[in-house]
Amino acid sequence: MPRNHSERSKEARQLKRQKEDEEIQELNAQINDYPGNATRFFDLPITQPTKSALKNAHFTTLTDIQRQAIPEALKGRDILGAARTGSGKTLAFLVPLIENLYRRKWTQYDGLGALIISPTRELAIQTFETLVKVGRLHSFSAGLIIGGNNFKEERERLSRMNILVCTPGRLLQHIDQAINFDTSNLQMVILDEADRILDMGFKATLDAIIASLPKERQTLLFSATQTKSVRDLARLSLQNAEYIAVHENESSSTPENLNQFYLFCPLTEKLDILFGFIRTHLKNKSIVFLSSCKQVRFVFETFRRLRPGVPLMHLHGKQKQASRTEVTAKFTSSQNAILFCTDIVARGLDFPAVDWVVQLDTPEDVDTYIHRVGRTARFQRGGNALLLLLPSEEAFLNRLESKKISVERINIKEGKKTSIRK
């Protein structure tokens, strides 16, 4: 007797499940026996859909942090990862996250499987976009929850998400208020730029989040600087962690292919010098750091009226989320442009092909300096950085020297100066 359609489809499902089980067994065996010597994503013990998505997104060669962290994370180990900005930390946690959920046969009915916590909305958006690229051939659902978006709409989507990328304040708000927000099945927690999350005053928020999560889980904590508060956080949230540091023994805290300059100038001449710089670098893509939202707005509005001949943009924490997202996307796709910003941009954001980082205001500490200049000279590209110091700020050079950062002094020729005071 001919078999009916439902019998055939049942058999097909069984065969598919059997094939998946065999593939997962094979992957688990490869991970256990993995010698740890891969230089390309293709050589890692990961699924074909992930390899294909990485290849399509032009991710081929492993960076140091990826080569060391991914195999350990695939084995389910907790990781405390230290690597400076621009070293490829995002894929070091996204690849194992996708693979670990796949090997646990995670489906949309299993609820929330992984949580990624980022310090700023911009970094959360960028991480989410990379997750979509790398996980697009898998069937997981992923969501983004950040301040500035509609809380009610986010809350309705929560129960359907397998992976969430979020900022700490908004996440805690959902944990406290959303009835359908269930973390009891959570497998992985990733804290990205943990030092920055703590610097921004989120320690109490983070403690409250971690206290509400299941104890049995895998935690990956990535940080560019290993401060005391990061070590305390690691002690609270990691178990028998693998410590992976990739730049500890290097001669400098900043990338080798970064040219770093400084100049002394009186406060009254700062904007003249900046305008002269912009006029002589019209074919470049540059980021200019200032110390407050008000200054960013003032310089942006003033220079816009002067029409220097290159697109000008600005980014700071007091802008509405929609315009922050729009500016980030616009600057990312620009070839020549100037972005005036606060330190909201200093951490983790990856703008392609930035030629210059100009620090109009001296950063509050050396770590902030390192993060600011890390927006250029990323992933083996070259880059340049210029720091403007007031004569009274000369001591900052000693602090840079103590962190093995060498900066070269330059002077501006009198003939090159343009006064814009009028």
Secondary structure in CASP SS format (residue, H / E / C, confidence):
PFRMAT SS
TARGET T0000
AUTHOR 0000-0000-0000
METHOD secondary structure of the structure
MODEL  1
M C 1.00
P C 1.00
R C 1.00
N C 1.00
H H 1.00
S H 1.00
E H 1.00
R H 1.00
S H 1.00
K H 1.00
E H 1.00
A H 1.00
R H 1.00
Q H 1.00
L H 1.00
K H 1.00
R H 1.00
Q H 1.00
K H 1.00
E H 1.00
D H 1.00
E H 1.00
E H 1.00
I H 1.00
Q H 1.00
E H 1.00
L H 1.00
N H 1.00
A H 1.00
Q H 1.00
I H 1.00
N H 1.00
D H 1.00
Y C 1.00
P C 1.00
G C 1.00
N C 1.00
A C 1.00
T C 1.00
R E 1.00
F H 1.00
F H 1.00
D H 1.00
L C 1.00
P C 1.00
I C 1.00
T C 1.00
Q H 1.00
P H 1.00
T H 1.00
K H 1.00
S H 1.00
A H 1.00
L H 1.00
K H 1.00
N H 1.00
A C 1.00
H C 1.00
F C 1.00
T C 1.00
T E 1.00
L C 1.00
T C 1.00
D H 1.00
I H 1.00
Q H 1.00
R H 1.00
Q H 1.00
A H 1.00
I H 1.00
P H 1.00
E H 1.00
A H 1.00
L H 1.00
K C 1.00
G C 1.00
R C 1.00
D C 1.00
I E 1.00
L E 1.00
G E 1.00
A E 1.00
A C 1.00
R C 1.00
T C 1.00
G C 1.00
S C 1.00
G C 1.00
K H 1.00
T H 1.00
L H 1.00
A H 1.00
F H 1.00
L H 1.00
V H 1.00
P H 1.00
L H 1.00
I H 1.00
E H 1.00
N H 1.00
L H 1.00
Y H 1.00
R H 1.00
R C 1.00
K C 1.00
W C 1.00
T C 1.00
Q H 1.00
Y H 1.00
D H 1.00
G C 1.00
L C 1.00
G C 1.00
A E 1.00
L E 1.00
I E 1.00
I E 1.00
S C 1.00
P C 1.00
T C 1.00
R H 1.00
E H 1.00
L H 1.00
A H 1.00
I H 1.00
Q H 1.00
T H 1.00
F H 1.00
E H 1.00
T H 1.00
L H 1.00
V H 1.00
K H 1.00
V H 1.00
G H 1.00
R C 1.00
L C 1.00
H C 1.00
S C 1.00
F C 1.00
S C 1.00
A E 1.00
G E 1.00
L E 1.00
I E 1.00
I C 1.00
G C 1.00
G C 1.00
N C 1.00
N C 1.00
F H 1.00
K H 1.00
E H 1.00
E H 1.00
R H 1.00
E H 1.00
R H 1.00
L H 1.00
S C 1.00
R C 1.00
M C 1.00
N C 1.00
I E 1.00
L E 1.00
V E 1.00
C E 1.00
T C 1.00
P H 1.00
G H 1.00
R H 1.00
L H 1.00
L H 1.00
Q H 1.00
H H 1.00
I H 1.00
D H 1.00
Q H 1.00
A C 1.00
I C 1.00
N C 1.00
F C 1.00
D C 1.00
T C 1.00
S C 1.00
N C 1.00
L C 1.00
Q C 1.00
M E 1.00
V E 1.00
I E 1.00
L E 1.00
D C 1.00
E C 1.00
A H 1.00
D H 1.00
R H 1.00
I H 1.00
L H 1.00
D H 1.00
M C 1.00
G C 1.00
F C 1.00
K H 1.00
A H 1.00
T H 1.00
L H 1.00
D H 1.00
A H 1.00
I H 1.00
I H 1.00
A H 1.00
S C 1.00
L C 1.00
P C 1.00
K C 1.00
E C 1.00
R C 1.00
Q E 1.00
T E 1.00
L E 1.00
L E 1.00
F E 1.00
S E 1.00
A C 1.00
T C 1.00
Q C 1.00
T C 1.00
K H 1.00
S H 1.00
V H 1.00
R H 1.00
D H 1.00
L H 1.00
A H 1.00
R H 1.00
L H 1.00
S H 1.00
L C 1.00
Q C 1.00
N C 1.00
A C 1.00
E E 1.00
Y E 1.00
I E 1.00
A E 1.00
V C 1.00
H C 1.00
E C 1.00
N C 1.00
E C 1.00
S C 1.00
S C 1.00
S C 1.00
T C 1.00
P C 1.00
E C 1.00
N C 1.00
L E 1.00
N E 1.00
Q E 1.00
F E 1.00
Y E 1.00
L E 1.00
F E 1.00
C C 1.00
P C 1.00
L H 1.00
T H 1.00
E H 1.00
K H 1.00
L H 1.00
D H 1.00
I H 1.00
L H 1.00
F H 1.00
G H 1.00
F H 1.00
I H 1.00
R H 1.00
T H 1.00
H C 1.00
L C 1.00
K C 1.00
N C 1.00
K E 1.00
S E 1.00
I E 1.00
V E 1.00
F E 1.00
L C 1.00
S C 1.00
S C 1.00
C H 1.00
K H 1.00
Q H 1.00
V H 1.00
R H 1.00
F H 1.00
V H 1.00
F H 1.00
E H 1.00
T H 1.00
F H 1.00
R H 1.00
R H 1.00
L H 1.00
R C 1.00
P C 1.00
G C 1.00
V C 1.00
P C 1.00
L E 1.00
M E 1.00
H E 1.00
L E 1.00
H C 1.00
G C 1.00
K C 1.00
Q C 1.00
K C 1.00
Q H 1.00
A H 1.00
S H 1.00
R H 1.00
T H 1.00
E H 1.00
V H 1.00
T H 1.00
A H 1.00
K H 1.00
F H 1.00
T H 1.00
S H 1.00
S C 1.00
Q C 1.00
N C 1.00
A E 1.00
I E 1.00
L E 1.00
F E 1.00
C E 1.00
T C 1.00
D H 1.00
I H 1.00
V H 1.00
A C 1.00
R C 1.00
G C 1.00
L C 1.00
D C 1.00
F C 1.00
P C 1.00
A C 1.00
V C 1.00
D C 1.00
W E 1.00
V E 1.00
V E 1.00
Q E 1.00
L C 1.00
D C 1.00
T C 1.00
P C 1.00
E C 1.00
D C 1.00
V H 1.00
D H 1.00
T H 1.00
Y H 1.00
I H 1.00
H H 1.00
R H 1.00
V H 1.00
G C 1.00
R C 1.00
T C 1.00
A C 1.00
R C 1.00
F C 1.00
Q C 1.00
R C 1.00
G C 1.00
G E 1.00
N E 1.00
A E 1.00
L E 1.00
L E 1.00
L E 1.00
L E 1.00
L C 1.00
P H 1.00
S H 1.00
E H 1.00
E C 1.00
A C 1.00
F H 1.00
L H 1.00
N H 1.00
R H 1.00
L H 1.00
E H 1.00
S H 1.00
K C 1.00
K C 1.00
I C 1.00
S C 1.00
V C 1.00
E E 1.00
R E 1.00
I C 1.00
N C 1.00
I C 1.00
K C 1.00
E H 1.00
G H 1.00
K H 1.00
K C 1.00
T C 1.00
S C 1.00
I C 1.00
R C 1.00
K C 1.00
END
